[in-house]
Amino acid sequence: MSNFFDDYLNIKRMIEEKKAYKQQMQRVNALPADYQYVFKKIQGYTWQFVAGAGYDMMELHWGLLELFEEGASEGKPVLEVTGEDVAGFVDELLKNTRTNTEDWRAKLNREIHDKI
């Protein structure tokens, strides 16, 4: 129950995360236009899989931002950073992030094991 309060009802943490998100988006908006576009598309896609309060997904986005900043500073095209299969790139990113998919899988297994 403590995790619930820490994740969902921690007003201080929510305010800090909102500030961090705004800072993150300022940095995104400083990227070249193609990097901005791809970041925002990936960001929108990954939010569909968010589990819990979304703090894990914010960490993923910070890592992606740093990768994009590095690629942009080196003058690389954004698809050189992600590869042509951007969805595959995102799938790899999501492997290390808690998602709703994991929760759904765990629920399915739990319900079956409880019944049988």
Order of alpha helices (4+ residues) and beta strands (2+ residues): alpha-alpha-alpha-alpha-alpha-alpha-alpha
